[in-house]
Amino acid sequence: MIDAPATARLDEALARIAAEAAELDRVPRFPREAFFELADAGALSMTIGAVREERSVRAEWDLLRRVAAADASVARVLDGHLNAVERLEVAAEPDLRERELAAVAAGDRLLGVWGADPGPGEGDPARLAETGARLVLRGVKTFCSGAGGVDAAMVMVGNDEGEPPALVLLDCGAEVEVDRGWYRAAGLGASESHRVVFHDTPVTAVLGGPGELARDPWFSRDAMRTAATWAGMVDAAVDAALDELAARRADEPLAQLAAGRIEAARGTVDAWLDRAAAVADAPDPDGLQLDPDSGNKRRRWPRATSIAMRAEIDRAAKLVLGEAAAACGSHPFVTGGRLDRARRDLETFLLQHRLDPLVAKLGAEGLARR
């Protein structure tokens, strides 16, 4: 956990990160100084032991939300790092787990999680291969947040036999080529979410079994962790919009109406984070259900809550952006202000998640139970 002195250091770190956000957006590069600041405040190691000690997710989500409000790109990389720390806790062999987590605790290890395969014309998907006595990775992954800045990455690796993908850990050394020309999005520029080419990159370890990255409850917790990052980006948009309206249109009834709707939407985000944290901390109160494969009872994990939470935060985020644009007009966007950056970052991130098919599936399951 982050102690009281570290909490003060975190406040100072976040203030400096927020002060540098506009420059990092203007000239994107890996936010190395931000991660030095976060490491000094204990933020990179705060979740070590959290799973084994059954600590609440609330402190972690609050950290991500605050970082995202300061700089969404920094939070995007931090999200992946905390995801990787949790996966080390639950999937790594004890010796590897303790060695890697000790390096994280010392501030010597920043981690990423890379899962996206390339599209047509972007290269061959990454695959495992054996070369002599070692296992290596060759091929391509995309949307690799933190590429060129993280020290190691967990990579989801498919196969040509249609089996569930493996999850491997590897160091990001000379055998990992970062294609910085691939990512050209208007938002999250400093997240360095590039295309990566693996040139027989040595694999440190295979974590867990086939399909490890999609194993619940950890997969659902990953998704909810990311939604906490969205919440911080919503905070940034809300605060930028309200400051703009207060400065230029405070006496206009339509601006006041927009401000009320924007605040209400943030309240929706708050409520869903609170509800989801309760589920993540104590899995579904409906208790146990029958496993259709084994016939044994197993705990129902928070998949449904994860989907609903993300869908409603997505909806609230889009409401905030729509109300802000209509009420503020073009000024904060053509001048490249905080609201413009918040909109670009948030829209870029939300587009990476296709939620409608998941919500439809959830609805179909609900109708089938009636």
C-alpha positions as a LaTeX table, in Angstrom:
\begin{tabular}{lrrr}
\hline
Residue & $x$ (\AA) & $y$ (\AA) & $z$ (\AA) \\
\hline
Met1 & 0.00 & 0.00 & 0.00 \\
Ile2 & 1.05 & 3.65 & $-0.40$ \\
Asp3 & 1.93 & 5.04 & 3.04 \\
Ala4 & 1.27 & 8.61 & 4.22 \\
Pro5 & 4.63 & 10.10 & 3.16 \\
Ala6 & 4.29 & 8.40 & $-0.22$ \\
Thr7 & 0.77 & 9.82 & $-0.55$ \\
Ala8 & 2.20 & 13.31 & $-0.28$ \\
Arg9 & 4.84 & 12.39 & $-2.85$ \\
Leu10 & 2.11 & 11.04 & $-5.13$ \\
Asp11 & 0.20 & 14.32 & $-4.92$ \\
Glu12 & 3.36 & 16.18 & $-5.94$ \\
Ala13 & 4.10 & 13.68 & $-8.72$ \\
Leu14 & 0.61 & 14.00 & $-10.17$ \\
Ala15 & 0.85 & 17.78 & $-10.16$ \\
Arg16 & 4.09 & 17.58 & $-12.16$ \\
Ile17 & 2.66 & 14.96 & $-14.52$ \\
Ala18 & $-0.38$ & 17.17 & $-15.19$ \\
Ala19 & 1.88 & 20.17 & $-15.81$ \\
Glu20 & 3.82 & 18.24 & $-18.48$ \\
Ala21 & 0.81 & 16.66 & $-20.19$ \\
Ala22 & 0.26 & 19.34 & $-22.81$ \\
Glu23 & 3.90 & 19.27 & $-23.93$ \\
Leu24 & 3.89 & 15.46 & $-24.13$ \\
Asp25 & 0.76 & 15.67 & $-26.24$ \\
Arg26 & 2.37 & 18.24 & $-28.53$ \\
Val27 & 5.63 & 16.29 & $-28.93$ \\
Pro28 & 4.77 & 12.65 & $-28.08$ \\
Arg29 & 7.46 & 10.51 & $-26.47$ \\
Phe30 & 7.58 & 7.91 & $-23.75$ \\
Pro31 & 6.80 & 9.68 & $-20.44$ \\
Arg32 & 9.91 & 8.38 & $-18.66$ \\
Glu33 & 10.08 & 11.18 & $-16.10$ \\
Ala34 & 6.48 & 10.49 & $-15.09$ \\
Phe35 & 7.34 & 6.90 & $-14.25$ \\
Phe36 & 10.37 & 7.94 & $-12.23$ \\
Glu37 & 7.98 & 10.14 & $-10.26$ \\
Leu38 & 5.43 & 7.34 & $-9.82$ \\
Ala39 & 8.12 & 4.87 & $-8.78$ \\
Asp40 & 9.42 & 7.27 & $-6.13$ \\
Ala41 & 5.87 & 7.62 & $-4.77$ \\
Gly42 & 5.46 & 3.83 & $-4.55$ \\
Ala43 & 2.74 & 3.75 & $-7.19$ \\
Leu44 & 4.35 & 1.08 & $-9.37$ \\
Ser45 & 4.61 & $-1.41$ & $-6.51$ \\
Met46 & 1.48 & $-0.59$ & $-4.51$ \\
Thr47 & $-0.43$ & $-3.68$ & $-5.70$ \\
Ile48 & 2.31 & $-6.22$ & $-4.95$ \\
Gly49 & 0.75 & $-8.81$ & $-2.65$ \\
Ala50 & $-2.75$ & $-7.41$ & $-3.15$ \\
Val51 & $-4.20$ & $-10.65$ & $-4.53$ \\
Arg52 & $-2.56$ & $-12.91$ & $-1.95$ \\
Glu53 & $-3.60$ & $-10.58$ & 0.87 \\
Glu54 & $-7.11$ & $-10.14$ & $-0.61$ \\
Arg55 & $-6.86$ & $-6.34$ & $-0.51$ \\
Ser56 & $-9.57$ & $-4.18$ & $-2.04$ \\
Val57 & $-9.20$ & $-2.95$ & $-5.61$ \\
Arg58 & $-10.37$ & 0.51 & $-4.57$ \\
Ala59 & $-6.93$ & 2.02 & $-3.86$ \\
Glu60 & $-5.59$ & 0.73 & $-7.19$ \\
Trp61 & $-8.56$ & 2.06 & $-9.14$ \\
Asp62 & $-8.37$ & 5.41 & $-7.38$ \\
Leu63 & $-4.67$ & 5.65 & $-8.30$ \\
Leu64 & $-5.39$ & 4.93 & $-11.97$ \\
Arg65 & $-8.26$ & 7.39 & $-12.03$ \\
Arg66 & $-6.10$ & 10.16 & $-10.59$ \\
Val67 & $-3.22$ & 9.45 & $-12.96$ \\
Ala68 & $-5.58$ & 9.40 & $-15.95$ \\
Ala69 & $-7.02$ & 12.75 & $-14.93$ \\
Ala70 & $-3.46$ & 14.14 & $-14.92$ \\
Asp71 & $-2.28$ & 12.50 & $-18.16$ \\
Ala72 & $-4.20$ & 9.78 & $-19.96$ \\
Ser73 & $-1.13$ & 8.47 & $-21.80$ \\
Val74 & 0.73 & 7.86 & $-18.55$ \\
Ala75 & $-2.32$ & 6.08 & $-17.14$ \\
Arg76 & $-2.58$ & 3.88 & $-20.23$ \\
Val77 & 0.92 & 2.55 & $-19.60$ \\
Leu78 & 0.35 & 2.29 & $-15.83$ \\
Asp79 & $-2.83$ & 0.28 & $-16.46$ \\
Gly80 & $-0.80$ & $-2.32$ & $-18.35$ \\
His81 & 1.90 & $-2.40$ & $-15.68$ \\
Leu82 & $-0.59$ & $-3.05$ & $-12.87$ \\
Asn83 & $-2.31$ & $-5.67$ & $-15.02$ \\
Ala84 & 1.06 & $-7.43$ & $-15.41$ \\
Val85 & 1.81 & $-7.24$ & $-11.69$ \\
Glu86 & $-1.49$ & $-8.98$ & $-10.95$ \\
Arg87 & $-0.77$ & $-11.66$ & $-13.56$ \\
Leu88 & 2.62 & $-12.34$ & $-11.97$ \\
Glu89 & 0.81 & $-12.81$ & $-8.66$ \\
Val90 & $-1.64$ & $-15.36$ & $-10.02$ \\
Ala91 & 0.11 & $-17.12$ & $-12.91$ \\
Ala92 & 3.89 & $-17.10$ & $-12.45$ \\
Glu93 & 5.89 & $-19.86$ & $-10.82$ \\
Pro94 & 6.98 & $-18.81$ & $-7.28$ \\
Asp95 & 10.67 & $-18.21$ & $-8.05$ \\
Leu96 & 9.91 & $-16.15$ & $-11.15$ \\
Arg97 & 7.12 & $-14.28$ & $-9.37$ \\
Glu98 & 9.30 & $-13.26$ & $-6.45$ \\
Arg99 & 12.22 & $-12.25$ & $-8.67$ \\
Glu100 & 10.08 & $-10.10$ & $-10.97$ \\
Leu101 & 8.08 & $-8.51$ & $-8.15$ \\
Ala102 & 11.29 & $-7.70$ & $-6.26$ \\
Ala103 & 12.52 & $-5.82$ & $-9.34$ \\
Val104 & 9.19 & $-3.97$ & $-9.54$ \\
Ala105 & 9.40 & $-3.08$ & $-5.85$ \\
Ala106 & 12.93 & $-1.73$ & $-6.36$ \\
Gly107 & 11.72 & 0.51 & $-9.18$ \\
Asp108 & 13.80 & $-1.41$ & $-11.72$ \\
Arg109 & 10.98 & $-3.04$ & $-13.68$ \\
Leu110 & 8.19 & $-1.44$ & $-15.68$ \\
Leu111 & 5.90 & $-3.97$ & $-17.35$ \\
Gly112 & 3.44 & $-4.05$ & $-20.23$ \\
Val113 & 0.75 & $-6.43$ & $-21.51$ \\
Trp114 & 0.45 & $-6.75$ & $-25.28$ \\
Gly115 & $-2.40$ & $-8.69$ & $-26.87$ \\
Ala116 & $-3.44$ & $-7.28$ & $-30.26$ \\
Asp117 & $-2.59$ & $-9.10$ & $-33.48$ \\
Pro118 & $-1.68$ & $-7.19$ & $-36.66$ \\
Gly119 & $-4.21$ & $-6.41$ & $-39.34$ \\
Pro120 & $-3.86$ & $-7.25$ & $-43.04$ \\
Gly121 & $-0.59$ & $-5.99$ & $-44.44$ \\
Glu122 & 0.91 & $-5.29$ & $-41.01$ \\
Gly123 & 3.01 & $-8.44$ & $-40.76$ \\
Asp124 & 2.65 & $-12.02$ & $-39.55$ \\
Pro125 & 1.09 & $-12.52$ & $-36.10$ \\
Ala126 & 3.60 & $-13.31$ & $-33.36$ \\
Arg127 & 4.22 & $-17.04$ & $-32.88$ \\
Leu128 & 6.37 & $-19.14$ & $-30.60$ \\
Ala129 & 9.26 & $-21.12$ & $-32.05$ \\
Glu130 & 11.98 & $-23.37$ & $-30.68$ \\
Thr131 & 15.57 & $-22.61$ & $-31.64$ \\
Gly132 & 17.92 & $-25.09$ & $-30.07$ \\
Ala133 & 17.36 & $-25.16$ & $-26.33$ \\
Arg134 & 15.31 & $-21.98$ & $-26.04$ \\
Leu135 & 11.81 & $-20.77$ & $-26.82$ \\
Val136 & 11.60 & $-17.55$ & $-28.84$ \\
Leu137 & 8.95 & $-15.23$ & $-30.23$ \\
Arg138 & 8.88 & $-14.07$ & $-33.82$ \\
Gly139 & 6.32 & $-11.98$ & $-35.68$ \\
Val140 & 4.22 & $-8.88$ & $-34.94$ \\
Lys141 & 1.91 & $-7.42$ & $-32.29$ \\
Thr142 & 0.13 & $-4.05$ & $-32.48$ \\
Phe143 & $-1.24$ & $-1.52$ & $-29.96$ \\
Cys144 & 1.75 & $-2.33$ & $-27.71$ \\
Ser145 & 1.37 & 0.41 & $-25.11$ \\
Gly146 & 4.66 & 1.48 & $-23.57$ \\
Ala147 & 6.72 & 0.03 & $-26.42$ \\
Gly148 & 10.26 & 1.35 & $-26.18$ \\
Gly149 & 9.74 & 2.33 & $-22.54$ \\
Val150 & 8.76 & $-0.80$ & $-20.64$ \\
Asp151 & 11.47 & $-3.19$ & $-19.50$ \\
Ala152 & 9.49 & $-6.37$ & $-20.07$ \\
Ala153 & 6.15 & $-7.40$ & $-21.49$ \\
Met154 & 3.58 & $-10.13$ & $-21.19$ \\
Val155 & 2.52 & $-11.09$ & $-24.70$ \\
Met156 & $-0.55$ & $-13.07$ & $-25.73$ \\
Val157 & 0.58 & $-15.46$ & $-28.46$ \\
Gly158 & $-1.81$ & $-17.32$ & $-30.72$ \\
Asn159 & $-1.13$ & $-20.41$ & $-32.77$ \\
Asp160 & $-2.17$ & $-21.89$ & $-36.10$ \\
Glu161 & $-4.00$ & $-24.87$ & $-34.57$ \\
Gly162 & $-6.89$ & $-22.88$ & $-33.15$ \\
Glu163 & $-5.93$ & $-23.60$ & $-29.54$ \\
Pro164 & $-6.25$ & $-20.96$ & $-26.80$ \\
Pro165 & $-3.37$ & $-18.47$ & $-26.89$ \\
Ala166 & $-0.41$ & $-18.65$ & $-24.57$ \\
Leu167 & 0.79 & $-15.83$ & $-22.31$ \\
Val168 & 4.55 & $-15.35$ & $-22.26$ \\
Leu169 & 6.92 & $-13.03$ & $-20.43$ \\
Leu170 & 9.93 & $-11.58$ & $-22.21$ \\
Asp171 & 12.49 & $-8.83$ & $-21.83$ \\
Cys172 & 12.28 & $-5.90$ & $-24.25$ \\
Gly173 & 15.85 & $-5.95$ & $-25.53$ \\
Ala174 & 17.51 & $-5.61$ & $-28.89$ \\
Glu175 & 15.39 & $-8.41$ & $-30.39$ \\
Val176 & 12.24 & $-6.26$ & $-29.96$ \\
Glu177 & 11.87 & $-3.75$ & $-32.80$ \\
Val178 & 9.53 & $-0.82$ & $-32.21$ \\
Asp179 & 7.84 & 0.61 & $-35.29$ \\
Arg180 & 7.09 & 4.19 & $-34.20$ \\
Gly181 & 5.53 & 5.10 & $-37.53$ \\
Trp182 & 2.51 & 2.81 & $-37.09$ \\
Tyr183 & 0.66 & 4.62 & $-34.27$ \\
Arg184 & $-0.60$ & 7.95 & $-35.60$ \\
Ala185 & $-3.71$ & 8.51 & $-33.52$ \\
Ala186 & $-4.74$ & 12.01 & $-32.45$ \\
Gly187 & $-5.08$ & 10.85 & $-28.85$ \\
Leu188 & $-2.89$ & 9.08 & $-26.30$ \\
Gly189 & 0.21 & 9.99 & $-28.26$ \\
Ala190 & 2.62 & 9.56 & $-25.35$ \\
Ser191 & 1.29 & 6.08 & $-24.56$ \\
Glu192 & 3.65 & 4.86 & $-27.30$ \\
Ser193 & 1.15 & 2.19 & $-28.41$ \\
His194 & 3.21 & 1.04 & $-31.36$ \\
Arg195 & 3.57 & $-1.91$ & $-33.67$ \\
Val196 & 6.29 & $-4.26$ & $-32.43$ \\
Val197 & 8.28 & $-6.85$ & $-34.36$ \\
Phe198 & 9.87 & $-9.75$ & $-32.48$ \\
His199 & 13.09 & $-11.08$ & $-34.00$ \\
Asp200 & 13.54 & $-14.43$ & $-32.24$ \\
Thr201 & 13.06 & $-12.68$ & $-28.90$ \\
Pro202 & 13.95 & $-15.07$ & $-26.04$ \\
Val203 & 10.97 & $-16.03$ & $-23.87$ \\
Thr204 & 11.60 & $-15.79$ & $-20.15$ \\
Ala205 & 8.61 & $-17.94$ & $-19.19$ \\
Val206 & 5.22 & $-19.20$ & $-20.28$ \\
Leu207 & 2.69 & $-18.09$ & $-17.67$ \\
Gly208 & $-0.16$ & $-20.37$ & $-16.66$ \\
Gly209 & $-1.97$ & $-22.59$ & $-19.13$ \\
Pro210 & $-3.56$ & $-22.09$ & $-22.56$ \\
Gly211 & $-5.90$ & $-19.11$ & $-22.62$ \\
Glu212 & $-4.29$ & $-17.64$ & $-19.50$ \\
Leu213 & $-4.94$ & $-14.00$ & $-20.34$ \\
Ala214 & $-8.68$ & $-14.65$ & $-20.67$ \\
Arg215 & $-8.94$ & $-16.56$ & $-17.38$ \\
Asp216 & $-11.47$ & $-15.19$ & $-14.92$ \\
Pro217 & $-11.74$ & $-13.49$ & $-12.53$ \\
Trp218 & $-8.53$ & $-11.84$ & $-13.70$ \\
Phe219 & $-9.75$ & $-11.02$ & $-17.21$ \\
Ser220 & $-12.84$ & $-9.28$ & $-15.84$ \\
Arg221 & $-10.67$ & $-7.45$ & $-13.30$ \\
Asp222 & $-8.38$ & $-6.32$ & $-16.13$ \\
Ala223 & $-11.36$ & $-4.82$ & $-17.94$ \\
Met224 & $-12.66$ & $-3.08$ & $-14.82$ \\
Arg225 & $-9.17$ & $-1.71$ & $-14.11$ \\
Thr226 & $-9.15$ & $-0.16$ & $-17.58$ \\
Ala227 & $-12.57$ & 1.36 & $-16.95$ \\
Ala228 & $-11.11$ & 3.10 & $-13.88$ \\
Thr229 & $-8.66$ & 4.71 & $-16.31$ \\
Trp230 & $-11.59$ & 5.82 & $-18.46$ \\
Ala231 & $-13.11$ & 7.38 & $-15.34$ \\
Gly232 & $-10.05$ & 9.55 & $-14.83$ \\
Met233 & $-10.20$ & 10.66 & $-18.45$ \\
Val234 & $-13.86$ & 11.55 & $-17.91$ \\
Asp235 & $-12.78$ & 13.62 & $-14.89$ \\
Ala236 & $-10.32$ & 15.50 & $-17.09$ \\
Ala237 & $-13.03$ & 16.23 & $-19.67$ \\
Val238 & $-15.56$ & 17.26 & $-17.01$ \\
Asp239 & $-13.18$ & 19.62 & $-15.24$ \\
Ala240 & $-11.99$ & 21.18 & $-18.51$ \\
Ala241 & $-15.57$ & 21.69 & $-19.72$ \\
Leu242 & $-16.82$ & 23.18 & $-16.44$ \\
Asp243 & $-13.83$ & 25.54 & $-16.23$ \\
Glu244 & $-14.51$ & 26.69 & $-19.79$ \\
Leu245 & $-18.22$ & 27.25 & $-19.10$ \\
Ala246 & $-17.55$ & 29.03 & $-15.80$ \\
Ala247 & $-15.09$ & 31.38 & $-17.46$ \\
Arg248 & $-17.10$ & 32.26 & $-20.57$ \\
Arg249 & $-20.79$ & 31.31 & $-20.22$ \\
Ala250 & $-21.66$ & 30.99 & $-16.55$ \\
Asp251 & $-24.80$ & 33.13 & $-16.87$ \\
Glu252 & $-26.25$ & 31.33 & $-19.87$ \\
Pro253 & $-29.17$ & 28.98 & $-19.04$ \\
Leu254 & $-28.16$ & 26.43 & $-21.68$ \\
Ala255 & $-24.60$ & 26.35 & $-20.31$ \\
Gln256 & $-26.01$ & 25.78 & $-16.84$ \\
Leu257 & $-28.15$ & 22.93 & $-18.14$ \\
Ala258 & $-25.11$ & 21.37 & $-19.80$ \\
Ala259 & $-23.10$ & 21.71 & $-16.60$ \\
Gly260 & $-25.81$ & 19.90 & $-14.67$ \\
Arg261 & $-25.94$ & 17.06 & $-17.17$ \\
Ile262 & $-22.15$ & 16.78 & $-17.18$ \\
Glu263 & $-22.01$ & 16.55 & $-13.38$ \\
Ala264 & $-24.78$ & 13.95 & $-13.41$ \\
Ala265 & $-22.86$ & 11.86 & $-15.92$ \\
Arg266 & $-19.80$ & 11.93 & $-13.68$ \\
Gly267 & $-22.03$ & 10.72 & $-10.87$ \\
Thr268 & $-22.96$ & 7.74 & $-13.04$ \\
Val269 & $-19.27$ & 6.93 & $-13.42$ \\
Asp270 & $-18.77$ & 7.18 & $-9.66$ \\
Ala271 & $-21.69$ & 4.86 & $-8.98$ \\
Trp272 & $-20.52$ & 2.19 & $-11.41$ \\
Leu273 & $-16.97$ & 2.23 & $-10.05$ \\
Asp274 & $-18.34$ & 1.77 & $-6.55$ \\
Arg275 & $-20.62$ & $-1.08$ & $-7.57$ \\
Ala276 & $-17.93$ & $-2.82$ & $-9.60$ \\
Ala277 & $-15.38$ & $-2.55$ & $-6.80$ \\
Ala278 & $-17.80$ & $-4.27$ & $-4.44$ \\
Val279 & $-18.17$ & $-7.14$ & $-6.91$ \\
Ala280 & $-14.45$ & $-7.38$ & $-7.62$ \\
Asp281 & $-13.67$ & $-7.48$ & $-3.90$ \\
Ala282 & $-16.33$ & $-10.10$ & $-3.15$ \\
Pro283 & $-17.43$ & $-12.11$ & $-6.20$ \\
Asp284 & $-21.06$ & $-12.28$ & $-7.20$ \\
Pro285 & $-23.41$ & $-12.43$ & $-4.18$ \\
Asp286 & $-25.54$ & $-14.94$ & $-6.05$ \\
Gly287 & $-22.89$ & $-17.36$ & $-4.85$ \\
Leu288 & $-22.08$ & $-20.63$ & $-6.58$ \\
Gln289 & $-23.30$ & $-22.03$ & $-9.85$ \\
Leu290 & $-22.98$ & $-25.39$ & $-11.57$ \\
Asp291 & $-20.05$ & $-25.82$ & $-13.95$ \\
Pro292 & $-21.58$ & $-27.32$ & $-17.12$ \\
Asp293 & $-18.35$ & $-29.19$ & $-17.96$ \\
Ser294 & $-17.40$ & $-30.78$ & $-14.66$ \\
Gly295 & $-20.73$ & $-30.78$ & $-12.85$ \\
Asn296 & $-18.98$ & $-29.17$ & $-9.88$ \\
Lys297 & $-20.01$ & $-25.95$ & $-8.27$ \\
Arg298 & $-17.80$ & $-22.95$ & $-8.91$ \\
Arg299 & $-17.92$ & $-19.30$ & $-7.99$ \\
Arg300 & $-19.61$ & $-16.94$ & $-10.43$ \\
Trp301 & $-17.06$ & $-14.29$ & $-11.37$ \\
Pro302 & $-17.85$ & $-10.65$ & $-12.20$ \\
Arg303 & $-18.01$ & $-10.90$ & $-16.00$ \\
Ala304 & $-21.51$ & $-9.42$ & $-16.26$ \\
Thr305 & $-20.65$ & $-6.52$ & $-13.97$ \\
Ser306 & $-17.49$ & $-5.85$ & $-15.95$ \\
Ile307 & $-19.44$ & $-5.60$ & $-19.20$ \\
Ala308 & $-22.25$ & $-3.46$ & $-17.78$ \\
Met309 & $-19.81$ & $-1.18$ & $-15.97$ \\
Arg310 & $-17.77$ & $-0.50$ & $-19.09$ \\
Ala311 & $-20.86$ & 0.02 & $-21.23$ \\
Glu312 & $-22.32$ & 2.59 & $-18.83$ \\
Ile313 & $-19.04$ & 4.44 & $-18.28$ \\
Asp314 & $-18.65$ & 4.53 & $-22.06$ \\
Arg315 & $-22.16$ & 5.97 & $-22.35$ \\
Ala316 & $-21.49$ & 8.56 & $-19.63$ \\
Ala317 & $-18.19$ & 9.55 & $-21.24$ \\
Lys318 & $-19.85$ & 10.16 & $-24.60$ \\
Leu319 & $-22.60$ & 12.18 & $-22.93$ \\
Val320 & $-19.97$ & 14.37 & $-21.25$ \\
Leu321 & $-18.13$ & 14.93 & $-24.52$ \\
Gly322 & $-21.32$ & 15.67 & $-26.44$ \\
Glu323 & $-22.69$ & 18.12 & $-23.87$ \\
Ala324 & $-19.31$ & 19.81 & $-23.53$ \\
Ala325 & $-18.92$ & 20.30 & $-27.27$ \\
Ala326 & $-22.45$ & 21.67 & $-27.70$ \\
Ala327 & $-22.18$ & 24.04 & $-24.74$ \\
Cys328 & $-18.59$ & 25.22 & $-25.13$ \\
Gly329 & $-18.55$ & 25.60 & $-28.88$ \\
Ser330 & $-15.42$ & 25.47 & $-30.99$ \\
His331 & $-13.15$ & 27.67 & $-28.88$ \\
Pro332 & $-11.49$ & 25.05 & $-26.63$ \\
Phe333 & $-11.01$ & 22.73 & $-29.59$ \\
Val334 & $-9.54$ & 25.10 & $-32.16$ \\
Thr335 & $-7.19$ & 26.53 & $-29.53$ \\
Gly336 & $-6.00$ & 23.07 & $-28.47$ \\
Gly337 & $-7.04$ & 23.45 & $-24.86$ \\
Arg338 & $-7.47$ & 20.83 & $-22.11$ \\
Leu339 & $-10.92$ & 19.85 & $-23.34$ \\
Asp340 & $-9.59$ & 19.17 & $-26.84$ \\
Arg341 & $-6.87$ & 16.89 & $-25.46$ \\
Ala342 & $-9.30$ & 15.13 & $-23.12$ \\
Arg343 & $-11.71$ & 14.47 & $-25.99$ \\
Arg344 & $-8.99$ & 13.07 & $-28.30$ \\
Asp345 & $-7.58$ & 10.83 & $-25.59$ \\
Leu346 & $-10.93$ & 9.51 & $-24.43$ \\
Glu347 & $-12.36$ & 8.89 & $-27.90$ \\
Thr348 & $-9.19$ & 7.07 & $-28.97$ \\
Phe349 & $-9.27$ & 4.79 & $-25.94$ \\
Leu350 & $-12.98$ & 4.02 & $-26.12$ \\
Leu351 & $-12.74$ & 3.06 & $-29.78$ \\
Gln352 & $-10.35$ & 0.23 & $-28.88$ \\
His353 & $-13.15$ & $-1.61$ & $-27.04$ \\
Arg354 & $-16.10$ & $-3.07$ & $-28.96$ \\
Leu355 & $-18.72$ & $-3.27$ & $-26.23$ \\
Asp356 & $-21.99$ & $-3.64$ & $-28.15$ \\
Pro357 & $-21.50$ & $-7.35$ & $-29.00$ \\
Leu358 & $-20.72$ & $-8.08$ & $-25.33$ \\
Val359 & $-23.77$ & $-6.17$ & $-24.13$ \\
Ala360 & $-25.96$ & $-7.97$ & $-26.69$ \\
Lys361 & $-24.64$ & $-11.33$ & $-25.49$ \\
Leu362 & $-25.32$ & $-10.33$ & $-21.90$ \\
Gly363 & $-28.86$ & $-9.36$ & $-22.84$ \\
Ala364 & $-29.41$ & $-12.65$ & $-24.68$ \\
Glu365 & $-28.30$ & $-14.57$ & $-21.61$ \\
Gly366 & $-30.71$ & $-12.57$ & $-19.45$ \\
Leu367 & $-33.63$ & $-13.20$ & $-21.79$ \\
Ala368 & $-32.85$ & $-16.91$ & $-21.91$ \\
Arg369 & $-33.13$ & $-17.12$ & $-18.11$ \\
Arg370 & $-36.65$ & $-15.67$ & $-18.04$ \\
\hline
\end{tabular}
